[in-house]
Amino acid sequence: MNKYLEMKKEREKSLNKLPFFAAFSKKDFEEGLKKVGGLKPGEKVFNFCGCMFIKESDYPKFKKHREKSNKLMEEGLKDPEFAYDAFYYELGNYEFFLSYNDPRDTLEALDLTEDEVNNNEVLKNAFKKAKHDYLKYCRETC
């Protein structure tokens, strides 16, 4: 099993337990507020990621989730197998076989820069192997 995907699924599962909502219109916003229990007098709503909203009182839960997720990712990327799994998955997710030499989308998805990868032996080796294996798979199956 892909260690990165396992972590990604767990993060998504725990994120979906948080009381936030998406809104693209005033009607969506009003329905979303009802879904999360409405607002107390004077309570505010925070907007994040464009169309996502969370009540001020629930924001600490979201912040804690984000910090825990970031820490899990940081720790995971120290493990060569996890790093390989992450790179391989995101190379496919961002269709690297179309661009071959532009891995920016893959790195951005993992919140990494080329310098961070190139200056870390675990990441550099995992990325090199993931690119090789991914392109080999594409050549054999496409």
C-alpha positions, 0 to 999 in steps of 0.5 A: 500500500502507498504510505502517502495515500494512506496518510492522505486518506486519513487527513481527508477523513479527519478534515471532513469531520470539521465543521466547515462548508463551501459556499459559492453564493449567498444561498450556499453561505446561509445553508452552510451556516445552518449546517454548522449550527449557525452563529452566536451573536457577534461571532465571525466566520473565517474564509479560507481557501477561497470558497471555504468557511468556518466559524471563528469558534471552530477555527482552532480545530481547523488550525490544529488539524492543519498543524498536525497534517503539516507535521505528519507530512514533514515527518513522512518525507524523512522516510525514503519509502513515504517520499517515493510514494508521495512523489510517484503519486503526485507525478501521476496526479499532475500528469508529469508524462505530458511535461517530462521536465517540469515537476513544479506542480508535483513539488507544489502539491507536496509544499516543496521547492526544487532546492529543498529536494536537491539539498536533501539526499532522501528527497533527491533520491526518492524523486529521481527514482519516482520520476524514473519509475513513473515514466517507465510505467507510462512508456510501458502502458501508454 
